[in-house]
Amino acid sequence: MQLPYLDFLPALAAPFTLAPTAAVVGRVSAGPGLVLREWATLRADGEAIRMGADAFFAERSTVHIVDSRLPAVLGAGATVGRYALVHACVLGDDVVVADAAVVMDGAQVGSGSLIAPGALVAPRKALPGGGLYAGNPAVRVRDVAPAELAAAAIAIRRGEALPAVRDDDVPSLAGSADLAAAGLAALRMRAAAGGAFVAPTALVTGDVALARDAGVYYACRIDAGDAAIAVGEGTNVQDNAILATSAAQGDLAIGRRVTIGHNVRMGAGRIGDDALIGMGAELAHRVVVEAGACVGGRAFVEAGTVVKTGWIWAGRPARAFREIRPADHEGFARAAEVYVRYSRNYLAAGARRDVTSP
């Protein structure tokens, strides 16, 4: 679907192909040949997304911006794999971003580059063109030949299991059609306070409570199973995040003013007030993130871990990385405030979903 944000409408040159559960929001401009597969999301609310011709986005891929500061700019022929994230950065022509990779704010990736599965391109990094980049943070492994790059792009576009681009740990799409039919027809939650926003392509099922000014963004899946999930006041759950639990694992309780980044995966546990969970991070069951703490982008937090107040954890598996600085706290607060504004703007435009009892 193509959706407005405030007075901004997408400008997509024909022809283009959008899957029924894909979303293009706000000030997105794209050359001809754009393709979005199931649950892919391009959200340009607080800044612009601009891309050349023949861009391709696989299932559950995400593109977003930094509010009022950084657009996302993608050259012609960009190919983005399943559950990959391109965030407020610049990609040259014919860049391939493989499954579950994350390219972060202010990064610049030169033309003809291949970002390996699960790699993290750190903020503000400049990667010269023509290379294969892998790791967390991503580093140049070697040059990539044009034929190899073309094969990688074709594999993503055809859904082929080429090791150079495939990550078999991405969320399954099995049953997605049934979920979409149920979730898009009605939102089933225990309670949603006035002012909570749930995007039209988000799926929220089971015993889920959303407090005032909470926001659940595009293609998110929040599934309480036979347990319970609570999302606190002013907390945002960004595009393509998946929060799922069950009675066997326990409840998930998320505090106030928490930011849960794009493409995060999270199970049962507890997230304290004012915490931040970085883009593409994975939290196993029974993780505790204390108030004001941070999990870095693409981190993997093992089951039962306690992330202490005052610390950023990073890596796979995640470990204490460094203490949080005052500027970090200011950034966390600013992110939460921006998302409260986004949610209110979407609600004012009539994007709120109907709420029905289970």
KOLVOPA-498994 format. One record per residue (C-alpha): residue in three letters; z, x, y. Coordinates in steps of 0.2 Angstrom, whole numbers, plus 5000, padded with zeros to 4 digits. Last residue first. Example, Ala and Ser with C-alpha at 12.3 -4.5 7.8 and 13.67 -1.06 7.14 Angstrom:
2
SER503650684995ALA503950624978
end
This chain:
358
PRO510849484944SER511049404962THR509549414974VAL509149514989ASP507549494998ARG506749665004ARG506849725022ALA505249785029GLY505349665044ALA504949785058ALA506749785063LEU507249835046TYR506049985046ASN506750035063ARG508550015057SER508250125042TYR507350255052ARG508850265065VAL510050275051TYR508950415044VAL508950515060GLU510850505060ALA511050575043ALA509950715046ARG510850755062ALA512550755053PHE511850885040GLY511050995054GLU512750995064HIS513651045048ASP512351185045ALA512551245063PRO514451265060ARG514151375045ILE514351325026GLU514951465015ARG513651555004PHE512851544987ALA514051474975ARG513151444959ALA511751334953PRO510951354936ARG509651364942GLY509951424960ALA510951364975TRP512751304980ILE513151294998TRP515051295002GLY516351225013THR516951085002LYS516851144984VAL515451104972VAL516351044956THR515351064940GLY515550944925ALA513750944920GLU512651094927VAL511951084944PHE510151134945ALA509551184962ARG507751144968GLY508351134986GLY510151184989VAL511751084985CYS512851065000ALA514751025003GLY515350915017ALA516550815006GLU516550874988VAL515050874976VAL515750824959VAL514550824944ARG514950714930HIS513150694924ALA511850824928LEU511250854946GLU509450904949ALA508850964966GLY507050924972MET507550914991GLY509350964995ILE510950864991LEU511950855008ALA513750805009ASP514450705024ASP515650605013GLY515950654995ILE514750644981ARG515450584964GLY514750584947ALA513550494935GLY511750554936MET510650634949ARG508750684951VAL508150724969ASN506350704973HIS506650684992GLY508450734998ILE510050644996THR510950645013VAL512750585013ARG513350495029ARG514750395019GLY515150425001ILE514150414984ALA515050354969LEU514050364952ASP514950274937GLY515150344920GLN514150434906ALA514350314892ALA514350164904SER512650224910THR511850324924ALA510250344935LEU509850404952ILE508050454954ALA507450514971ASN505650474974ASP505850454993GLN507550485001VAL509250414997ASN510050395014THR511950365017GLY512450275033GLU513850185024GLY514150235006VAL513050204990ALA513950134975ILE513250144957ALA514050054943ALA513850064924ASP512849964911GLY511250034918ALA511550084936ASP509750114940ILE509250174957ARG507350224957CYS506650284973ALA504750254976TYR504950234995TYR506650255003VAL508450184999GLY509350175016ALA511250145019ASP511550075036ARG512849955030ALA513449985012LEU512349974996ALA513149914980VAL512249934963ASP512749844947GLY511049844939THR509349884946VAL508649954962LEU506749994962ALA505950064978THR504150024982PRO504549894997ALA505950015004VAL507749965003PHE508649955019ALA510549915021GLY510849825038GLY511949675032ALA512949735017ALA512049735000ALA513049684985ARG512949664966MET511049714966ARG509449644959LEU507949664971ALA506649544966ALA504749544962LEU504449734966GLY505849784954ALA505249674939ALA503349714940ALA503749894945LEU504949914931ASP503649844918ALA502349964925SER503550114925GLY503950094907ALA503550274903LEU503250364919SER504350504913PRO505350614925VAL504750794926ASP505350914913ASP503650944905ASP503151054920ARG501251074920VAL500251184932ALA499851344924PRO500351274907LEU498851154907ALA499350984900GLU497950884907GLY498250734920ARG496450734926ARG496850784944ILE498150904939ALA497050994926ILE495550994939ALA496651084952ALA497251214939ALA495451244933ALA494851264951LEU496251394954GLU495851494939ALA493951494943PRO494351554961ALA495451694954VAL497251704958ASP498051864964ARG499751914957VAL501551864956ARG501851824974VAL503651764977ALA504351594977PRO506251574980ASN506551514967GLY505051574956ALA503151574957TYR501751614969LEU499951644962GLY498951714977GLY497351684986GLY498051655003PRO499551745011LEU501251655010ALA502251635026LYS504051575023ARG504751465036PRO505851375024ALA505851435006VAL504351394994LEU505251334978ALA504351344962GLY504551214948PRO502751234942ALA501851374951ILE501151364968LEU499351414968SER498451484983GLY496651464989SER497051445007GLY498651515014VAL500351435012GLN501351415028ALA503251365027GLY503951275042ASP505051155031MET504951175012VAL503651184999VAL504351114983ALA503651124965ALA504050994952ASP502250994945ALA501051114953VAL500551134971VAL498651184972VAL498051244989ASP496151214992ASP496151235011GLY497751295019LEU499451215017VAL500551195032CYS502351135031ALA503450985035HIS503850945017VAL502650955002LEU503550894986ALA503050894968TYR503550754956ARG501850774948GLY500650894955VAL499850914973THR498050954975ALA497450994993GLY495550994994ALA495451005013GLY496951075022LEU498650995023VAL499750985038ALA501450915038PRO502250885055LEU503750975062ARG504850935076SER505150745081ASP505850715064VAL505450845051ILE504050785040HIS503650705023VAL502450715008THR502950664990SER502350674972ARG502950534960GLU501250534950ALA499950654957PHE499350674975PHE497550724978ALA496650774994ASP494750764995ALA494550785014GLY495750855026MET497550815029ARG498750765044ILE500450695042ALA501250655058GLU503050655065GLY504650535064ASP503750405052ALA502450495042ARG502850455024LEU501550495011THR502250434994ALA501550444976TRP502350314965GLU500850294954ARG499350404959LEU498650434976VAL496850494979LEU496050534996GLY494150554996PRO493750545014GLY494850635027ALA496650585030SER497750535044VAL499550475041ARG500550415056GLY501550275048VAL501750255029VAL500550285014ALA501350204998ALA500950214980THR501550074968PRO499849994967ALA498850164965LEU497950214981THR496050264980PHE495150324996PRO493350305002ALA493450295016ALA494450385030LEU496250345030ALA497150315047PRO498850255043LEU499750145057PHE500950195070ASP501750055081LEU503450065073TYR503050125056PRO501650035048LEU501250015029GLN499750055018MET500050005000
end
